[in-house]
Amino acid sequence: MEVRRSVRGGVTVIAMGGRLDSETAPRVQQELEALFPDEGLVVLDLSETTYMSSAGLRVLLLIYRQAQRSAARLALTGLPPDVREIMDATGFLGFFTVVESVEEAVEALTV
C-alpha cells in the first residue's frame, strides 16, 4: 500500500493505493496519523485502493476518530465499488462524508 500526501488549494489530500489489509494496516495507520493535519480540510482519496479488509476498515475508523478529536474535517472520495460495498454493508459509510471527487469533497466540507 502506498500513501501520498499533497495539498490542493489549502486542502490536504491523502491518496492511498494498493491493498489495505492486515499486512499493510499497521504501517498505513502510522503513516496516516503522521500525515493527518490537526486542523483544516482533509480528503482521503481511495480511488487507487484495490482491496480493503476489516483491518483496513479499522484504520479508517481510527482516522475518523482522529479527525473528530482535532479541528480537521474529513471526506472520502474515489471509493472503488468493492470498497464502497464493504463500507456500506458494515455501516461505515454513515461515519464519513463520501463524494466522487476531490473537488466535490472540498465543496461538501466547506458547507
Secondary structure, DSSP 4 states (H G I P E B T S, - for coil): -EEEEEEETTEEEEEEEEEESTTTHHHHHHHHHHH--SEEEEEEEEEEEEEE-HHHHHHHHHHHHHHHHTEEEEEEE---HHHHHHHHHTTGGGGSEEESSHHHHHHHHT-
